[in-house]
Amino acid sequence: MERSIENYVHSEAAHEKLYKRSLIIVVLSQIFGGAGLAAGITVGALIAQDMLGTESYAGLPAALFTLGSALSVYLVGRLSQKHGRRKGLSTGFFVGGIGAIGVIFATTMGNVIFLFIALFVYGAGTSTNLQARYAGTDLAKENQRATAASIAMVSTTFGAVAGPNLVTPMGKVAEAIGIPALAGPFILAAAAYLLAGLVLFLFLRPDPLKVAEFIALQESKQETETATGEKIGQQTVNKSAVLAGAGILVISHVVMVAVMTMTPVQMKNHGASLSAVGFVIGLHIAAMYLPSIGTGVLVDKIGRKFMATASVVTLAFSGLLAAFAPGDSLFLLTTALVLLGVGWNFGLISGTAIIVDATTIDVRARTQGFVDVWVAIGGTFGSLVSGIVVAALSYMALGIIGAGMALVMLIFILGKGLKDVR
């Protein structure tokens, strides 16, 4: 291992080449992964509504696969820290693919319990898709980190936008082979997640995290202490900055998931077709990922705090727009969901950059996994409560509550954790 990666320590050109190659592999896996995650977002709530006969539990599928993602993201983070990104990420995608296959069988059999178990397992693919953004930052310089994460994120757009717009065609494919139409997108999800895992397992060599760890180890031998007097390679983490970054990530995710989860139900209740639902969710997912390349540059150039604040403003406005948009207004709901995706994107990339900045390489993957556990738990909470809020109050109330929650992010942005962060 040491002999095979020694060249990356002393050669800037070799280091840069590996960084770009690793990013390309991550981008390719993210294209497949994006298609996989779109299935649960688009039709998960509709499957539950059909099986259970009520919208009160329509948020349960999203809650289950986000809860599954909470467990898996921790395990993927630990596995990545110990064995590298290649094994950690590929394992997560493989498990997610198995879960998608389980959803197909459960829907075909009409077995709700099996469906819930399969959705829980399917969540591994969702969390792994999100974790893959960190793999792009392992070999990035400090002023490249947000941009590197954003490149990985923007590539998800291609698969994630195609997924919802293939709902109707995949439904026809499913019916042609004797499977319920709503299970069709999960056929795509299974193939996509398995392909994403295969790409990473076969081609993410040498492992970027292991190379970065080796480089840090070699540097620590040459210079035992940094300018601040702390030993290089020591397991250190700026806890207050990690907390602030985590707060930004979690709250932006809760708001996004809550409003997103119930929008297909809101549209269907007002007579929208499945194709219209797929169109709106497709644009929403595009807005989640497509702005990433620009967002990453802005986070690196203008600053983490500025873009986190932009997330607050955008999410709050989108929540209010969704709340007061007529249920049959495709234009206004689409605009609200697009802004919801953009606001989430701002929060995710700024929060990700803060987490990377606040950790050293020897604890980074484990810390990232731990933070993303709370992101996934937040998503579980948002998706589960969203259905209850809409059933008990209204979709309007959900949008207003979401806007209010977005403002809570200001506590973390203006707190002491980011005092010295631009």
C-alpha positions in Angstrom: 0.0 0.0 0.0 2.7 2.5 1.1 4.8 1.8 -2.0 1.9 2.1 -4.4 0.8 5.5 -3.1 4.2 7.0 -2.2 4.2 8.9 -5.5 1.2 10.9 -4.5 3.0 12.4 -1.5 5.9 13.9 -3.4 4.3 14.6 -6.8 1.8 17.4 -7.0 0.9 16.4 -10.6 0.2 12.8 -9.5 -1.9 14.0 -6.6 -3.9 16.3 -8.9 -4.4 13.5 -11.4 -5.7 11.1 -8.8 -8.0 13.8 -7.4 -9.6 14.3 -10.8 -9.8 10.6 -11.6 -11.5 9.9 -8.3 -13.9 12.7 -8.9 -14.8 11.2 -12.3 -15.6 7.8 -10.7 -17.7 9.4 -8.0 -19.5 11.4 -10.7 -20.4 8.3 -12.7 -21.6 6.5 -9.6 -23.7 9.5 -8.6 -25.5 9.5 -12.0 -26.7 6.0 -11.3 -27.3 6.7 -7.6 -29.5 9.7 -8.5 -31.8 7.6 -10.5 -32.1 5.1 -7.6 -33.1 7.7 -5.0 -35.8 9.2 -7.2 -38.1 6.2 -6.9 -38.8 6.4 -3.2 -39.3 10.2 -3.4 -41.7 10.0 -6.3 -44.0 7.1 -5.5 -43.2 5.9 -2.0 -46.0 8.0 -0.5 -48.4 7.0 -3.2 -47.8 3.3 -2.6 -48.5 3.8 1.1 -51.6 5.8 0.5 -53.0 3.0 -1.8 -52.1 0.2 0.6 -53.3 1.9 3.8 -56.2 3.8 2.3 -55.3 7.1 4.1 -52.9 10.0 3.7 -52.2 10.2 7.4 -49.5 7.6 7.0 -48.4 8.7 3.5 -45.2 10.1 5.0 -44.3 6.7 6.5 -42.4 5.3 3.5 -40.1 8.3 3.4 -39.7 8.0 7.2 -38.8 4.4 6.9 -36.2 4.8 4.1 -34.7 7.8 5.8 -34.6 5.9 9.1 -32.8 3.1 7.2 -30.5 5.7 5.8 -29.7 6.9 9.3 -28.5 3.5 10.4 -26.7 2.7 7.1 -25.0 6.1 6.9 -23.3 5.5 10.3 -22.2 2.1 9.2 -21.0 3.4 5.8 -19.0 6.1 7.6 -17.4 3.6 10.0 -16.7 1.2 7.1 -15.2 4.0 5.0 -12.9 5.2 7.8 -11.6 1.7 8.4 -11.5 0.2 4.9 -11.8 3.2 2.6 -14.4 4.9 0.5 -14.5 2.2 -2.2 -15.7 -0.6 0.2 -17.9 1.6 2.3 -19.8 3.3 -0.5 -20.1 0.3 -2.8 -21.5 -1.8 0.1 -24.1 0.9 0.8 -25.3 1.0 -2.8 -25.5 -2.8 -3.0 -27.7 -3.0 0.1 -29.9 -0.2 -1.3 -30.3 -2.2 -4.5 -31.4 -5.2 -2.5 -34.0 -3.1 -0.7 -35.4 -1.8 -4.0 -35.9 -5.4 -5.2 -37.7 -6.0 -1.9 -40.1 -3.1 -2.5 -41.0 -4.6 -5.9 -41.9 -8.0 -4.3 -43.7 -6.4 -1.4 -45.9 -4.3 -3.7 -46.6 -7.2 -5.9 -47.7 -9.3 -2.9 -49.6 -6.4 -1.3 -47.7 -7.1 1.9 -47.4 -3.9 4.0 -45.0 -5.3 6.6 -42.6 -6.6 4.0 -42.9 -3.2 2.2 -41.9 -1.3 5.3 -38.9 -3.6 5.9 -37.8 -3.3 2.2 -38.1 0.5 2.3 -35.9 0.5 5.5 -33.2 -1.5 3.6 -33.7 0.7 0.5 -32.7 3.7 2.6 -29.1 2.5 2.5 -28.9 3.6 -1.1 -30.3 7.1 -0.3 -27.7 7.7 2.5 -24.8 6.3 0.4 -25.7 8.6 -2.4 -25.4 11.5 -0.1 -22.2 10.2 1.6 -20.5 9.9 -1.8 -20.2 13.7 -2.0 -17.4 13.5 0.7 -15.3 11.1 -1.5 -14.8 14.0 -3.9 -13.3 16.1 -1.1 -10.7 13.7 0.2 -7.9 14.8 -2.0 -9.1 18.4 -2.6 -7.2 21.4 -1.3 -8.9 23.6 1.3 -10.1 26.1 -1.3 -11.5 23.3 -3.5 -13.6 21.4 -1.0 -17.0 23.0 -1.6 -16.4 22.9 -5.3 -15.4 19.2 -5.2 -18.5 18.3 -3.1 -20.6 20.3 -5.6 -19.3 18.5 -8.6 -20.2 15.1 -7.1 -23.6 16.5 -6.2 -24.4 18.1 -9.6 -23.8 14.7 -11.3 -26.7 13.2 -9.3 -29.0 15.5 -11.3 -28.8 13.4 -14.5 -30.2 10.3 -12.9 -32.4 12.0 -10.4 -34.2 14.1 -13.0 -34.6 11.2 -15.3 -36.0 8.9 -12.6 -39.3 10.8 -11.8 -39.9 11.4 -15.5 -39.7 7.7 -16.1 -42.5 6.9 -13.6 -45.1 6.4 -16.3 -42.9 4.4 -18.7 -41.6 2.2 -15.9 -45.1 1.7 -14.7 -46.0 0.3 -18.1 -43.0 -1.9 -18.0 -44.0 -3.2 -14.6 -47.6 -3.9 -15.7 -46.3 -5.7 -18.8 -44.5 -8.2 -16.5 -47.4 -8.5 -14.0 -46.1 -6.0 -11.4 -48.2 -3.0 -10.1 -47.5 0.2 -11.9 -46.3 2.1 -8.8 -43.6 -0.5 -8.3 -42.1 0.3 -11.7 -39.7 3.0 -10.6 -38.2 0.6 -8.1 -37.1 -1.6 -10.9 -35.1 1.3 -12.1 -33.9 2.0 -8.6 -32.6 -1.6 -8.1 -30.6 -1.5 -11.3 -29.3 2.0 -10.7 -28.0 1.3 -7.1 -26.4 -2.0 -8.1 -24.6 -0.3 -11.0 -23.5 2.6 -8.8 -22.0 0.1 -6.3 -20.3 -1.8 -9.1 -18.7 1.3 -10.5 -17.2 2.3 -7.2 -16.0 -1.2 -6.3 -14.3 -1.8 -9.6 -12.8 1.6 -10.3 -12.3 3.7 -7.2 -8.6 2.6 -6.9 -6.4 3.7 -5.3 -8.9 4.7 -2.6 -8.8 8.5 -2.2 -9.4 8.4 1.6 -6.6 6.0 2.2 -4.3 8.0 0.0 -5.2 11.2 1.9 -4.6 9.4 5.2 -1.2 8.2 4.0 -0.2 11.7 2.8 -1.2 13.2 6.2 0.9 10.5 8.0 3.9 11.3 5.9 3.5 15.0 6.5 3.3 14.4 10.2 6.7 12.7 10.2 8.3 15.7 8.5 6.7 18.3 10.6 5.6 17.1 14.1 3.6 20.2 15.0 1.5 22.7 13.2 1.6 26.5 13.7 -1.0 26.2 16.5 1.1 23.7 18.3 -1.2 20.7 17.6 0.3 17.5 16.3 -0.5 16.7 12.7 -2.3 13.4 12.5 -3.7 13.8 16.0 -7.4 12.9 16.1 -8.8 16.4 16.4 -12.2 18.0 15.6 -13.5 21.5 16.1 -16.7 20.4 17.9 -18.5 23.7 17.9 -18.0 24.2 14.2 -19.1 20.6 13.5 -22.2 21.3 15.6 -22.9 24.4 13.6 -22.4 22.6 10.3 -24.6 19.7 11.5 -27.4 22.1 12.5 -27.4 23.7 9.0 -27.4 20.3 7.3 -30.1 18.8 9.6 -32.6 21.7 9.5 -32.3 22.3 5.8 -32.9 18.6 5.2 -35.9 18.5 7.6 -37.6 21.4 5.8 -36.9 20.0 2.4 -38.1 16.5 3.1 -41.3 17.5 5.0 -42.6 19.8 2.2 -41.4 17.5 -0.6 -42.9 14.3 0.8 -46.5 15.7 0.9 -46.5 17.6 -2.3 -47.3 14.5 -4.5 -50.2 13.8 -2.2 -51.4 17.4 -2.4 -51.2 17.3 -6.1 -53.0 14.0 -6.5 -55.8 15.2 -4.2 -56.3 18.1 -6.5 -56.6 15.9 -9.6 -53.0 16.0 -10.9 -51.8 13.0 -13.0 -48.9 10.8 -12.1 -47.0 12.3 -15.0 -47.5 15.8 -13.6 -46.3 14.6 -10.2 -43.2 13.1 -11.8 -42.6 16.3 -13.7 -42.7 18.5 -10.6 -40.6 16.2 -8.5 -38.1 15.9 -11.3 -37.7 19.6 -11.4 -37.4 19.7 -7.6 -34.6 17.1 -7.7 -32.9 19.0 -10.5 -33.0 22.1 -8.3 -31.5 20.1 -5.4 -28.5 19.0 -7.4 -28.0 21.0 -10.6 -27.0 24.4 -9.0 -24.3 22.5 -7.1 -21.4 23.5 -9.3 -22.2 27.2 -8.9 -23.0 26.8 -5.2 -19.6 25.1 -4.5 -17.7 28.0 -6.2 -19.7 30.5 -4.2 -19.2 28.7 -0.9 -15.4 28.6 -1.6 -15.2 32.2 -2.9 -17.9 34.2 -1.0 -18.0 32.1 2.2 -19.7 29.3 4.1 -21.9 31.6 6.3 -23.1 33.8 3.4 -24.4 30.8 1.5 -25.9 29.2 4.6 -27.8 32.4 5.2 -29.0 32.2 1.5 -30.3 28.8 2.3 -32.4 30.2 5.2 -34.0 32.9 3.0 -34.7 30.5 0.1 -36.2 27.7 2.2 -38.4 30.1 4.1 -39.7 31.7 1.0 -40.4 28.3 -0.7 -42.3 27.1 2.4 -44.6 30.1 2.3 -45.1 29.9 -1.4 -46.1 26.2 -1.2 -48.4 27.0 1.7 -50.4 29.7 -0.2 -50.2 28.2 -3.7 -53.6 26.7 -4.9 -53.5 23.0 -4.9 -54.3 22.9 -8.6 -51.6 25.4 -9.6 -48.9 23.4 -11.3 -46.8 26.6 -11.9 -46.8 27.8 -8.3 -46.2 24.4 -6.8 -43.4 23.8 -9.3 -41.8 27.1 -8.4 -42.1 26.4 -4.7 -40.5 22.9 -5.1 -37.7 24.3 -7.3 -36.9 26.9 -4.6 -37.1 24.3 -1.9 -34.5 22.2 -3.8 -32.2 25.3 -4.3 -32.4 26.2 -0.6 -31.5 22.7 0.4 -28.6 22.7 -2.0 -27.2 25.9 -0.4 -27.5 24.4 3.0 -26.1 21.1 2.1 -22.9 22.3 0.4 -22.2 25.1 2.9 -22.7 22.7 5.8 -20.6 20.0 4.1 -17.7 22.4 3.7 -17.9 23.4 7.3 -17.8 19.8 8.5 -14.7 19.0 6.3 -12.9 22.2 7.4 -13.6 21.3 11.1 -12.1 17.8 11.0 -8.7 16.1 10.4 -8.4 13.3 7.9 -8.0 10.6 10.5 -11.5 11.2 12.0 -13.2 12.8 9.0 -15.1 9.9 7.5 -16.3 8.8 10.9 -17.4 12.3 11.8 -19.1 12.8 8.5 -21.0 9.5 9.0 -22.1 10.5 12.5 -23.4 13.9 11.2 -25.2 12.4 8.3 -27.0 10.0 10.8 -28.6 13.1 12.3 -29.4 14.4 8.9 -31.1 11.2 8.1 -33.0 11.2 11.4 -34.1 14.7 10.7 -35.4 13.5 7.3 -37.2 10.7 9.1 -38.8 13.2 11.5 -39.8 15.5 8.7 -41.3 12.9 6.4 -43.2 11.2 9.3 -44.6 14.3 10.8 -45.5 15.9 7.5 -48.3 13.4 6.9 -49.6 13.9 10.4 -49.5 17.7 10.0 -51.4 17.6 6.7 -54.0 15.2 7.9 -54.6 17.1 11.2 -54.2 20.6 9.8 -53.4 21.2 6.2 -50.7 21.4 3.5 -50.8 25.2 4.1 -49.9 24.7 7.7 -47.0 22.4 6.8 -45.5 25.0 4.5 -45.8 27.7 7.2 -44.2 25.5 9.8 -41.4 24.6 7.3 -40.7 28.3 6.7 -40.5 28.9 10.5 -38.1 26.0 10.9 -35.8 27.4 8.3 -35.3 30.5 10.3 -34.0 28.4 13.2 -30.8 27.8 11.1 -29.8 31.4 12.0 -29.0 30.3 15.5 -26.2 28.1 14.1 -25.0 30.6 11.5 -24.7 33.4 14.0 -23.4 31.3 16.9 -19.9 31.0 18.3 -19.2 27.8 16.3 -18.8 29.8 13.1 -17.4 33.0 14.7 -14.1 32.7 12.8 -15.7 31.2 9.6 -16.3 33.5 6.7 
